[in-house]
Amino acid sequence: VDEHGNVKLPLDVGTQIQCLWRDGKHHPVRIIERRRAGTAAPLPKKGGVKEDRGAAEGGETKDDKEGYEYYVHYVEYNRRLDEWV
């Protein structure tokens, strides 16, 4: 988040943020994984953290600000409710 309150995309694994849940309310989540939208699975990164191909290769593309899906853990709930958003 910059000094104006704007969120910098893509979000990093480990980021904590509010996410709209199916009950229509925002809940605190922690990002567990991220991947480019439309890909089947994220690529493993050193240290066991999974990340998308572009970030794992160290290069930025014009799609770095858009087109990501995030696997999130809702902090207030059991991990069985974790999901891709």
Secondary structure as GFF3:
##gff-version 3
##sequence-region A 1 85
A	DSSP	beta_strand	16	20	.	.	.	ID=ss1
A	DSSP	beta_strand	26	36	.	.	.	ID=ss2
A	DSSP	beta_strand	43	44	.	.	.	ID=ss3
A	DSSP	three_ten_helix	46	48	.	.	.	ID=ss4
A	DSSP	beta_strand	50	51	.	.	.	ID=ss5
A	DSSP	alpha_helix	53	56	.	.	.	ID=ss6
A	DSSP	three_ten_helix	62	65	.	.	.	ID=ss7
A	DSSP	beta_strand	68	74	.	.	.	ID=ss8
A	DSSP	three_ten_helix	79	81	.	.	.	ID=ss9
A	DSSP	beta_strand	83	84	.	.	.	ID=ss10
###
